[in-house]
Amino acid sequence: MAEVLSQSQIDALLNSLAGTDEPIDEIEKKGNETKYRKYDFYSPKKFTKDKLKILKSIFDNYSRIAGSQINGLYRTSSELSVITVEEQRYYEFGNALNDNDVLTIVNVTVPNAPQSPPLLINASMSLMLSLIDRMLGGVGEEADVDEYYTYTEIEMALYKKVVQYLIGALKDSWSSYVDLNFELDRLEENPGMFQEIGVDETIVIVVIDVELKECTGRLNVCIPGSLLMNIFAIMDKKKHSAMGDELKSQDNRQEIFNSIKGSDLLVRAKVGDAVITLDDIYNLHVGDVVNLNTPKDSDVELYVEEQPWFKGQLGVHKRNVAVQIDDLVDKGNYQTSEN
């Protein structure tokens, strides 16, 4: 029976016919090589996937809040969505910026934490020019400008007004995790001159896609690693504190229950009911019998602090009248019968 050739052997034969001198075995070996993902031990990752998921959840909330503000302020329909949340080095973010891009420097106040580097926001030029156009009474159509276009002084003043609205939505998006204050510091028109973050410092880039009715654009949020570490430290502390409070409350409940168990409660047995006139009571004598309208073998109800709890049989224990508990009283039936 003829040997069946594999796909890699067939490709090797075709390559040999085309003039390739590479041996068949070597080609097959390359096809079977296991691929490994490279890991940079010089700059290991600082934030776990769970931390990045928390950030994505926060900025998903930010997208909804900022989208509502844009819709109301600029009289248009917009949709914001988080594209990626990725850990990088700052030089990767800086190299992606153009010379005419504008960096928004935002100071972040973290409670009970030392001063942290600022948060950076970069908005695409098409998005900002569209919003500025709407502020000036235009329809916000995408501007036809070349890659070397720079903002005018009037546009920079309006640019600052736009980013203040975007910064205002940050506080509400973080409020469910930690109380942060965000304040606009300045606008940096030359990104290459910004040096408050080291080129090798770890950062997290959040890319938000913005779709307006007239144009599309992106918001890039750069969060320094040292700032995130301070924030996550507070969040972890709150989490551990909440777990400790839960355990403490459980201990308190047990302590309260133990103290209640030593309380004195009045327990009485109800044999039956009788309705008689005041004249009958006046004429009662020793040896008279009062009809309780209850069969002699019926259950006796036990009341704990005027509330029916048990039912049982009347008897004698060590020459004392006693009640043997047989069952719990059905409170629903009891209330129904009383009503």
N, C-alpha and C positions, 0 to 999 in steps of 0.2 A: 504494500500500500504506500502511495507517495506521501511524503512528509508535507504537512500543511504549514505554510509560512505565516509568521506573525506580521502584524501591521508594521512594526518597526523594521523587520527584515525586508518587507516589500519596499518601504521608503528608502532603505539603504541600497537596494538593488537599483531603484530608479535614480538615486543620486549617483551611483557608480556609472550608470549609463550616461548621465549628464556630465561626467568628467570629474566627479568627486572622488578623491583618493582615500577618504576616511574609512577605516575598517568597519565591517558590519558589527562585530562584537562590541566595538567601542561605542557605536551609535546606539545599540540596544542598551548598553550599560548606562548611557546618559539618560535614556528615556525612563529607566527604572530608579534613578537617583531620588532619594527622599529630600523634599524641600523643607528647610528650617527657616523660621522667622528670626531675623536678626534682633539682638537685644543690646542696647548701648549701656554697658556697665559704667561708663564714665558719667552718664547722666541718667540714673535710674528713675523710674516713675515714682512720684510722691503721693499720688492720689489714686485710691482704689476705684473700681467701677461703681461701687455703691455711692461714693462721694460724687462722682460725675453724674450719676442718676439723680441725686438730690439737686444738683445744679440745674440739670435739664428740667426737673419739675418746677424749680423756682422761676426759670426763664420762660417756661410755658405759661406760667401765671403772669409773668411780666408782659408777654406777648399779647395776652388777652386785655390787660389793663391799658397798655400803650395803644393797642388797636382801637379801643373804645375812645381814648382821648383824641386820636387822629381823626376818627370819624366825626366826633362832635366839633372839634376846633376848626377843621379844614373842610368840613361839609363834603366829604367824599367817602367812598367805601374802601376799606383796606383790610388786608388779612396778613397777620404776622405769624410766622411759624419758625421754630428752632430747627436748624438744619443739622448742625454738629456741635458737640461739646467735647473739646479735645485738649489734652495736655501737650504743651510744646515748650520750646525755648523762646525767649523774647526776640532773639535775632531772626527767627523764622517769621514772626509777626512783623518786625520792622522791615525786613527785606521785601515783604509783599506790598508795602505802602509806596505810593508814588510821591514825587516831590511836591505835587500840588494838592495832596490830600491834607485834610485838617484833622488833628487829634484833639479830642475833648478830654481835658484833664479833670477828673472828679475826685475830690477828697472824700474819704470814707471814715466816719467816726465809729469805731468799734468799742462798746462799753467794756471798761476794766481791761483794756489792752493797750500796749504801747503804740506809738504812731506808726502807721503802716504806709507803704507806697500807694500812690493813687490808682484808681481804676481808670481805664482808658476806653473811649468809645470812638470808633471810626465809622462814619456813614458814607455810603457811596454818593458820588457827586450827582448822579441822575436823580436819586431820591430827594436830596436836599434842595436841588434847584426846582424840582416839581413842587415841593411844599412851600418854598419861598415864593414861587409864582402864584400859588393860591393865596398866600398872605397879601400879595399885592393886587389881588382881584382877578388874576388870570384863571384859566381852566386847569392848569397844572400839567400840561402836556410835556412829554419828555423832551428836554432841551437838546438841540443838535449842536454840541460843542466838541472841540477836538481834545486830545489827551493832554494838551499843554495849557488848557484853560485854567485860570486862577480866579478865585472869588474877588469881587469888588468890595470896597469898604462898606457899602450899603448892604450887600449880600452877607458880609460877615456879621453885621449887627443883627440881621434877621436870622442868620444861622444860629447865633447865640440864643435867640429867643426860642427857636425850634428845639434845640437840645435841652433847654431848661424844662420843657414839657416832658421830654423823654426821660430826663433824670428824675423828675418828680414821681414817675411810676415805679422806680426802683425800690423805694422804701416800702410801699405796700406789698410788693412781690416777695420781699424778704421777711415781712412782719410775722408770718406764721412760724418762722424758725428762730430768728434773732432780731433784736431791735437795732437797726443801723440807720445812720443819718448820712445822706449823700448831698454834697454841695459842689456846685460848679466852681472850679478854681480859675481856669483860663482855657483859651483856645490856642493850640500850637499849630501855626501855619507851616512850619518846617519840621516834619516828623524826625528828620535826621538829627536835629539839635536836641531832641528830648533824651536826657541821660539819667533820669531818676530811677530807672530800672536797669539792672545790669544785663548785658547781652546774653549771658549764659543762665540768667535766672529763670526758674520754672514759672510758667504762666499757664492759664487755662483760657482758651479762645472759645467764645460762644458766638456762633454765626446764626443770625436771624434773617430770614428772607422776608422782605416786605413787598407785598403786591398791592399796588393801587389800581384804580380803574384806568388811569391814564399811563402809568409807567410801573416799572419794578426796580427794586434796589435791595441793598443789604445793610444791616447793622452788624459791625464786628465789635464785640465787647471783650476787652483784654483784662483779665483779673490776675494780679501778681500772686505767686505762690505763698509768699509770707503773709499777705492779707488773708488768703483763704485758710491758712493754717490757724490764724488767730480766730477766724469765724468758726471753723470746725471745732476748735478747742472749746469754745463757749457752748456750741450745740451739743457736744459730747458730755460736757459738764451738766447741762440741763437734763440730758437723757438719764445720766446716772443719778442725778438728784431726784428725778421723777420716780425712778425705780426704788430709791431709798425711801421716799415718802410713801410709796405703796406698801412696802414691807413694814414701815413704821405704823401705818394705819391698820394693817392686819394685826400687829402686836397690840395696838390700842383696843381694837375690837375684842381680842381675846381677853385682855385685862378687864375691860368693861363687863364682858360676859361672866368672867370669874367672880367679879364683885356682885353681879346680879344674882348669881347662884346662891349666895349667902343671905339673900333677903327673905324676910318672913312674909308668908302669904296666908290669907284666911281661906280655908277649904271647908265647905259644908255640903252635906248630903240632903237632897230633897226627896222625901218619900212620896208625897202626893199633895194635892190641892183640895181645899174645902172652902165653901162659901156659906157662912152662917150669919144670922142676925145678931145684933147687939143684945137683944133680949135673951137669945139662946146662950150667949156667952155669960150673961148675968146669972142665968139659972143653972150653969154647969156645976156638977158636984163630983166628988171623988168617986170613981167607978163608972162614970158615964163614958160612952163610946162615941167618938166623932168619926163619921164616914168620910174617908179621903178620896172616894170615887176612883180608886186605883186597885186593880187586882193584886192579890198578895204575892204573886210570882213575877210581877212586872219589874222592869229595870229601875234602878235608883240612879238619879242624876247627881253628879258631883260638880259643884260650882267652885271655881277659883277666882276670888275677888269679884264675885257677882257675874262671872262669865262661865257658861256651861262648857266643860272640857271632856268629862268622862261619863260613862254609864257602866253600871255593874249590878251585882246582887248583894242584898243585905244579908249579913251573917254575924258570927261571933268569932272573936280572936282573943284568946287568953282571957276569957270571961268578960270581954268588952265588946260592945256593939261595933261592927266594922263593915266595910263595903269592899267587896272583891271587884276590881276593875276588869271589865270584859272588853271594852272597845272605846274608841274616841267618839265624841258627839259630832255629828254632821252639822256644821254651823249653818249651811245653806238651808237644810230642812228645818233646823231649829228656828231660824229667823222667819221662814215661811209660815211655820205653825204659829209663831207668836203674832205675826201680822194677821 
